[in-house]
Amino acid sequence: MKALSLWQPHASAIELGLKPYETRPWATSYRGPLVIHAAKKQFKFDESYREYYMELAHRFREKHFPMYALDGTYGRALCIVDLVDCVPTASLRGRIGRTEFWGDFRDVGDDGKSRWAFKLENVRRLWPRPLVIGRQRFFEIHDALLKFEK
């Protein structure tokens, strides 16, 4: 099955249904099931992300989820979602709420290329969460590793 690695806490936010869009500097024509993988390496965010994390922490507490999700589960497949659409980030302005804008929703990235938003639906949590080596862009995970939470 196709998989995509994300930095934490973005991967956990998708797992918990708090992040319906993942943004990338590339588009995809792929539609279908997609494993969300939490990257093993921890990313050091700068101060500009402070407001984002405060909002994310508030949303986790609001939904009564354990705080492990903010620290993250690293190097593991967390859930399967359905990738149902891929649209330019600019097309979402005014169509979705502020709390759904978690990620890089600029029209154009630092490289001068358009940014894209992958619409994710139908979250299915995995348990146990298999340890997986992530990759850049899409990569494959063997279906035998994936079990749904009961």
C-alpha positions in Angstrom: 0.0 0.0 0.0 1.2 3.5 -0.7 2.5 5.5 2.3 3.6 9.0 3.1 5.9 10.2 5.9 5.1 13.3 7.9 6.9 15.1 10.7 5.3 14.9 14.1 2.8 16.2 15.3 1.3 16.5 11.8 1.1 12.7 11.4 -0.8 12.3 14.8 -3.1 15.2 13.9 -4.2 13.3 10.8 -4.5 10.1 12.8 -6.8 11.9 15.2 -8.9 13.5 12.5 -7.7 17.1 13.2 -5.8 17.7 9.9 -7.9 17.0 6.8 -5.3 18.3 4.3 -1.6 17.6 3.9 0.3 20.1 1.8 3.2 19.3 -0.6 5.2 21.1 -3.2 4.1 18.5 -5.8 0.8 17.3 -7.1 -0.4 13.7 -7.5 -3.0 11.9 -9.6 -3.1 9.1 -7.1 -6.5 8.5 -5.3 -7.0 5.7 -2.9 -5.8 4.3 0.5 -2.7 5.9 1.9 -0.7 5.0 5.1 0.2 7.9 7.2 3.7 7.3 8.6 5.3 9.4 11.4 8.9 10.1 10.4 11.6 8.7 12.8 13.6 11.9 12.9 12.3 14.7 15.0 12.0 18.0 13.2 13.0 21.2 15.0 10.3 23.8 14.3 11.2 27.5 14.8 9.2 30.0 16.9 6.9 30.8 14.0 5.1 27.5 14.6 4.3 28.3 18.3 0.7 29.4 17.6 0.1 26.3 15.5 1.3 24.0 18.4 -0.7 25.9 21.0 -3.8 25.4 18.8 -3.0 21.8 18.2 -2.5 21.1 22.0 -5.9 22.8 22.7 -7.6 20.6 20.0 -6.1 17.4 21.5 -7.3 18.4 25.0 -10.7 19.3 23.6 -11.1 15.9 22.1 -9.8 14.2 25.2 -6.9 12.4 23.4 -3.8 11.4 25.3 -1.0 13.9 25.1 1.3 11.3 23.6 0.2 12.6 20.2 1.9 15.9 20.8 5.2 14.2 21.6 4.5 11.8 18.8 5.1 8.2 17.9 8.1 8.2 15.7 9.0 5.8 12.9 5.7 4.1 12.9 2.7 3.7 10.6 -0.2 5.4 12.4 -3.3 5.1 10.2 -4.7 4.6 6.8 -6.7 7.4 5.1 -8.3 7.8 1.7 -6.6 10.4 -0.5 -9.6 11.7 -2.3 -8.4 14.9 -4.0 -5.3 17.0 -4.8 -5.9 20.8 -5.3 -3.8 23.9 -5.4 -3.5 25.4 -1.9 -4.7 28.7 -3.3 -8.0 27.2 -4.2 -8.8 26.5 -0.6 -8.6 30.1 0.6 -12.0 31.1 1.9 -13.4 27.6 1.6 -12.0 26.0 4.8 -11.7 27.2 8.4 -8.5 28.6 10.0 -8.0 25.4 12.1 -7.8 23.3 8.9 -4.9 25.4 7.7 -2.2 23.3 9.4 0.7 23.1 7.1 2.3 25.2 4.4 -0.7 26.7 2.6 1.3 29.3 0.7 0.4 29.6 -3.0 4.0 29.2 -4.0 6.9 27.6 -2.1 10.4 28.9 -1.6 11.3 27.1 -4.9 8.8 29.3 -6.8 6.6 26.3 -7.6 2.9 25.9 -6.7 1.9 24.2 -3.5 -0.7 21.4 -3.4 -3.2 20.1 -0.8 -4.1 16.4 -0.5 -7.6 16.0 0.8 -7.7 13.1 3.3 -10.8 11.3 4.5 -12.0 8.1 6.3 -9.2 7.7 9.0 -8.6 4.1 10.1 -6.2 3.8 13.0 -3.6 1.0 13.0 -2.8 -1.1 16.0 -0.2 -2.3 16.7 1.6 0.5 14.9 4.2 -1.2 12.8 7.8 0.2 12.8 8.5 1.2 9.3 11.4 3.0 7.6 10.0 6.0 5.8 11.0 7.6 2.5 10.6 10.8 0.6 7.4 11.2 -1.4 5.2 8.1 -1.7 6.6 4.7 -0.8 5.3 1.2 -0.4 4.4 -0.7 2.8 3.6 -4.4 2.6 -0.1 -4.9 3.4 0.7 -7.8 5.8 2.2 -5.2 8.3 -1.1 -3.3 8.6 -3.8 -4.2 11.1 -6.8 -2.0 12.0 -7.5 -0.9 15.6 -10.4 -2.7 17.2 
